[in-house]
Amino acid sequence: MKKLLVTGLNGFVGLHVQAMLAQGPSPWQLLASRSHNLLDPVSLDEWLQPECPDAVIHLAGQTFVPESFRDPQYTLQVNLLGTLNLLQALKRRGFSGTFLYVSSGDVYGQVAEADLPITEQLAPHPRNPYAVSKVAAELLCQQWSYTESWRVVIARPFNHVGTGQGDAFVIPDMARQLVRVRKGLQSAQLEVGDVDVTRDFLDVRDVVRAYLALLEHGRKGEIYNICSGTEYRIRDLIMQMASLAGVGIELVQDASRLRRAEQRRVVGSSEKLQQETGWKPGASIMETLQSVLSDWDAREV
């Protein structure tokens, strides 16, 4: 079996990577996560010392956009310098396999409606420090794909959602509040930000399947959107979840939840990914919403 190293293995997506590989069968043997810090090269060398992987999925980083405004320096350090530290540690270890860098669809920034759906041909125009850090790390990884023999591939996932996601993100936050309403723990008024924007949501399990497909079939130095190709209005998703939860609700806008320079519409194209890997989305949006509701129902709320 081929050895797979995943940074951020105990995060939201990393846990789904573990679960999917545990289901088997899989050509990948997941290397155990050891205590490490992307900003500490010594800890990375110690992590890699026992075994050199055949492939890497680099998930770890600072991923929360509002936090990137609060502390842009840390965001850039972790997402850019941390990626460089990882690349250098792998080189010291003699790595020569496939490196999948997980970027973000947020790098496209403000997109005109005439440019929808978003393809990989659209130039990035980052509009927050998080997206800046991701574009910078993409360029770093592409430079390594030119100068090293490795197969470096870049993934740009759009909004993904699923079980285990923290309530700092809109769908799990609404699911948590809906469960609390159903259990009589809060009123039927849900505090929301701007819910009349659209986004391209994809089930996290489909995102993980896309990452694994790119390890096998992604072309060196190429960028791939990972998205559903479907445009969802957030208000509609909340109301669908309310129906699934069996509760009546009122949405109340909270100014503190509004984001700067909000993009009104987002929908991406995964045509390149599908054509080159054979990947297709599997879970329906209703299956995803129900899984998130069930997850929060089982949590301590």
C-alpha positions as CSV (number, residue, x, y, z in Angstrom):
1,M,0.0,0.0,0.0
2,K,1.1,3.6,-0.7
3,K,1.8,5.8,2.3
4,L,-0.3,8.9,2.6
5,L,0.5,11.8,4.9
6,V,-2.3,14.3,5.7
7,T,-1.7,17.6,7.6
8,G,-4.7,18.8,9.6
9,L,-5.7,15.1,10.1
10,N,-7.8,15.9,13.2
11,G,-9.6,18.8,11.7
12,F,-13.1,18.8,10.1
13,V,-12.0,17.5,6.6
14,G,-9.1,15.4,8.0
15,L,-11.5,13.4,10.2
16,H,-13.6,12.6,7.0
17,V,-10.4,11.5,5.2
18,Q,-9.8,9.1,8.1
19,A,-13.3,7.8,8.0
20,M,-13.3,7.3,4.2
21,L,-10.0,5.4,4.2
22,A,-11.1,3.3,7.1
23,Q,-14.1,2.1,5.1
24,G,-11.8,0.6,2.5
25,P,-10.7,-0.8,0.2
26,S,-8.1,1.8,-0.5
27,P,-4.6,1.9,-2.0
28,W,-3.6,4.3,0.7
29,Q,-2.1,3.6,4.1
30,L,-2.6,6.7,6.3
31,L,0.4,7.6,8.3
32,A,-0.2,8.4,11.9
33,S,-0.4,12.1,12.9
34,R,2.4,13.1,15.3
35,S,2.7,16.3,17.3
36,H,3.9,19.0,14.9
37,N,3.7,22.7,14.1
38,L,3.9,24.1,10.6
39,L,5.9,27.0,12.0
40,D,8.4,24.7,13.6
41,P,10.6,22.9,11.0
42,V,12.1,20.6,13.7
43,S,8.8,19.2,14.6
44,L,8.1,18.5,10.9
45,D,11.4,16.7,10.5
46,E,10.6,14.6,13.6
47,W,7.1,13.7,12.1
48,L,8.6,12.6,8.8
49,Q,11.6,10.8,10.3
50,P,10.0,7.3,10.8
51,E,8.5,7.0,7.3
52,C,8.6,9.0,4.0
53,P,5.2,9.3,2.4
54,D,4.3,8.5,-1.2
55,A,1.7,11.4,-1.2
56,V,0.7,14.3,0.9
57,I,-2.6,16.1,1.3
58,H,-1.9,19.5,2.9
59,L,-5.1,20.5,4.7
60,A,-3.7,22.3,7.7
61,G,-3.9,26.0,8.0
62,Q,-5.8,29.0,9.3
63,T,-9.1,28.7,7.5
64,F,-11.5,31.2,9.0
65,V,-11.9,34.4,7.0
66,P,-13.0,36.7,9.9
67,E,-10.0,35.5,11.9
68,S,-7.7,36.5,8.9
69,F,-8.9,40.1,9.3
70,R,-8.3,40.0,13.0
71,D,-4.8,38.6,12.6
72,P,-3.5,38.7,9.0
73,Q,0.1,38.2,10.0
74,Y,-0.6,34.9,11.7
75,T,-2.8,33.8,8.8
76,L,0.0,34.5,6.3
77,Q,2.6,32.8,8.5
78,V,0.6,29.6,8.9
79,N,-0.7,29.3,5.4
80,L,2.3,30.5,3.4
81,L,5.4,30.1,5.6
82,G,3.9,26.9,7.1
83,T,3.5,25.5,3.6
84,L,7.1,26.4,2.7
85,N,8.3,24.7,5.9
86,L,6.4,21.5,5.0
87,L,7.8,21.5,1.4
88,Q,11.3,21.9,2.7
89,A,10.9,19.2,5.3
90,L,9.6,16.8,2.7
91,K,12.6,17.6,0.5
92,R,15.0,17.0,3.3
93,R,13.3,13.6,3.8
94,G,13.8,12.6,0.2
95,F,10.1,12.9,-0.9
96,S,9.4,12.5,-4.6
97,G,5.7,11.7,-4.8
98,T,2.4,13.6,-5.2
99,F,1.7,16.8,-3.1
100,L,-1.8,18.0,-3.1
101,Y,-2.2,21.6,-1.9
102,V,-5.7,22.4,-0.7
103,S,-6.4,26.0,-1.5
104,S,-9.8,27.6,-1.7
105,G,-12.4,28.9,-4.1
106,D,-12.3,32.1,-2.1
107,V,-9.2,33.1,-4.0
108,Y,-11.4,34.2,-7.0
109,G,-12.7,37.1,-5.0
110,Q,-15.3,39.4,-6.5
111,V,-16.6,37.7,-9.6
112,A,-18.9,39.4,-12.1
113,E,-22.1,37.5,-12.9
114,A,-21.0,37.3,-16.6
115,D,-18.1,35.1,-15.4
116,L,-20.3,32.5,-13.7
117,P,-19.9,29.6,-13.3
118,I,-16.3,30.1,-12.2
119,T,-13.7,28.1,-14.0
120,E,-10.0,27.7,-13.3
121,Q,-9.2,30.1,-16.1
122,L,-10.5,33.0,-14.1
123,A,-7.7,35.0,-12.5
124,P,-7.7,35.2,-8.7
125,H,-8.6,38.5,-7.1
126,P,-8.4,37.8,-3.4
127,R,-10.4,40.2,-1.2
128,N,-9.4,39.1,2.3
129,P,-6.1,38.1,4.0
130,Y,-7.1,34.4,4.0
131,A,-7.5,34.4,0.3
132,V,-4.2,36.3,-0.2
133,S,-2.4,33.7,1.9
134,K,-3.9,30.9,-0.3
135,V,-3.0,32.5,-3.6
136,A,0.5,33.0,-2.3
137,A,0.9,29.4,-1.2
138,E,-0.6,28.2,-4.6
139,L,2.2,30.2,-6.4
140,L,4.8,28.7,-4.1
141,C,3.5,25.2,-4.8
142,Q,3.5,25.8,-8.5
143,Q,7.1,27.0,-8.3
144,W,8.0,23.8,-6.6
145,S,6.2,21.8,-9.4
146,Y,8.6,23.5,-11.9
147,T,11.8,23.0,-9.9
148,E,11.2,19.6,-8.3
149,S,10.4,16.2,-9.8
150,W,7.3,16.0,-7.6
151,R,3.8,15.9,-9.0
152,V,2.3,19.0,-7.3
153,V,-1.5,19.5,-7.7
154,I,-3.7,22.3,-6.4
155,A,-7.3,21.9,-5.3
156,R,-9.7,24.9,-5.0
157,P,-12.6,23.6,-2.9
158,F,-15.7,25.9,-2.7
159,N,-17.9,25.8,0.4
160,H,-18.1,22.3,1.8
161,V,-20.3,21.1,4.7
162,G,-20.9,18.0,6.7
163,T,-20.8,16.3,10.1
164,G,-18.3,17.5,12.6
165,Q,-18.0,21.1,11.2
166,G,-17.8,23.9,13.8
167,D,-20.7,26.3,14.1
168,A,-18.5,29.3,13.0
169,F,-19.8,28.4,9.5
170,V,-23.3,29.2,8.4
171,I,-24.9,25.8,7.7
172,P,-23.8,24.1,11.0
173,D,-24.6,27.3,12.9
174,M,-28.2,27.2,11.5
175,A,-28.4,23.5,12.2
176,R,-27.3,24.0,15.8
177,Q,-29.9,26.7,16.3
178,L,-32.7,24.7,14.7
179,V,-31.9,21.7,17.0
180,R,-32.0,24.1,20.0
181,V,-35.4,25.4,18.8
182,R,-36.8,21.9,18.5
183,K,-35.5,21.0,22.0
184,G,-37.0,24.2,23.5
185,L,-33.6,25.6,24.3
186,Q,-34.0,28.9,22.4
187,S,-36.7,30.9,20.7
188,A,-37.7,30.3,17.1
189,Q,-35.9,33.5,16.1
190,L,-32.6,32.6,14.3
191,E,-29.9,35.2,14.2
192,V,-28.4,35.3,10.7
193,G,-26.1,37.4,8.5
194,D,-26.9,38.1,4.8
195,V,-28.9,35.0,3.8
196,D,-29.9,36.2,0.3
197,V,-26.5,35.5,-1.2
198,T,-25.9,32.3,-3.1
199,R,-23.1,29.8,-2.6
200,D,-21.9,26.5,-4.2
201,F,-22.1,23.9,-1.4
202,L,-20.7,20.4,-1.6
203,D,-20.8,17.6,0.8
204,V,-17.5,17.1,2.6
205,R,-17.5,13.4,1.7
206,D,-17.6,14.3,-2.0
207,V,-14.7,16.8,-1.3
208,V,-12.6,14.0,0.2
209,R,-13.4,11.7,-2.8
210,A,-12.2,14.5,-5.1
211,Y,-8.9,14.9,-3.2
212,L,-8.3,11.1,-3.5
213,A,-9.1,11.2,-7.2
214,L,-6.6,14.0,-7.7
215,L,-3.9,12.0,-5.9
216,E,-4.4,9.4,-8.6
217,H,-5.2,11.4,-11.7
218,G,-4.4,15.1,-11.1
219,R,-1.8,16.6,-13.6
220,K,1.4,18.1,-12.4
221,G,1.1,21.9,-11.8
222,E,-2.6,22.0,-12.5
223,I,-5.4,23.7,-10.5
224,Y,-8.8,22.0,-10.1
225,N,-12.1,23.5,-8.7
226,I,-13.9,21.2,-6.3
227,C,-17.6,22.2,-6.3
228,S,-21.1,21.0,-6.9
229,G,-21.8,23.3,-9.9
230,T,-25.1,24.2,-8.3
231,E,-26.1,27.6,-6.9
232,Y,-27.9,27.6,-3.6
233,R,-29.4,30.6,-1.8
234,I,-28.6,30.4,1.9
235,R,-32.1,31.4,3.0
236,D,-33.5,28.5,1.0
237,L,-31.2,26.0,2.6
238,I,-32.1,27.3,6.1
239,M,-35.8,26.9,5.4
240,Q,-35.2,23.4,4.0
241,M,-33.4,22.5,7.2
242,A,-36.2,24.0,9.3
243,S,-38.6,21.8,7.4
244,L,-36.5,18.7,8.0
245,A,-36.3,19.6,11.7
246,G,-40.0,20.1,11.8
247,V,-39.9,23.7,13.3
248,G,-41.3,27.1,12.3
249,I,-38.7,29.9,12.5
250,E,-38.2,33.6,11.9
251,L,-34.9,34.8,10.5
252,V,-33.5,37.9,12.3
253,Q,-30.5,39.7,10.7
254,D,-27.5,40.3,13.1
255,A,-25.3,43.1,11.8
256,S,-22.2,41.5,13.5
257,R,-22.6,38.5,11.2
258,L,-22.3,40.5,8.0
259,R,-19.1,40.2,6.1
260,R,-17.1,42.8,4.3
261,A,-17.3,43.0,0.4
262,E,-19.9,40.2,0.3
263,Q,-20.1,38.3,-3.1
264,R,-23.7,38.1,-4.0
265,R,-23.6,35.0,-6.2
266,V,-21.2,32.1,-6.3
267,V,-21.3,29.0,-8.4
268,G,-18.3,27.1,-9.8
269,S,-17.5,24.6,-12.5
270,S,-15.9,21.3,-11.8
271,E,-15.9,20.2,-15.4
272,K,-12.1,20.0,-15.5
273,L,-12.0,17.8,-12.4
274,Q,-14.8,15.5,-13.7
275,Q,-13.2,15.1,-17.2
276,E,-9.7,14.4,-15.9
277,T,-10.5,12.1,-12.9
278,G,-14.0,10.7,-13.5
279,W,-15.2,12.2,-10.2
280,K,-18.8,13.3,-9.8
281,P,-20.7,14.7,-6.8
282,G,-22.6,11.9,-5.0
283,A,-24.6,13.3,-2.1
284,S,-27.7,15.4,-2.6
285,I,-28.1,18.6,-0.8
286,M,-31.0,17.2,1.2
287,E,-28.8,14.3,2.3
288,T,-26.1,16.7,3.4
289,L,-28.5,19.0,5.3
290,Q,-30.1,16.0,7.1
291,S,-26.7,14.6,8.1
292,V,-25.7,18.0,9.6
293,L,-29.0,18.2,11.5
294,S,-28.6,14.7,12.8
295,D,-25.0,15.5,13.9
296,W,-26.0,18.5,15.9
297,D,-29.0,16.6,17.4
298,A,-26.5,14.1,18.8
299,R,-24.2,16.8,20.2
300,E,-24.4,18.6,23.5
301,V,-26.4,21.7,22.5
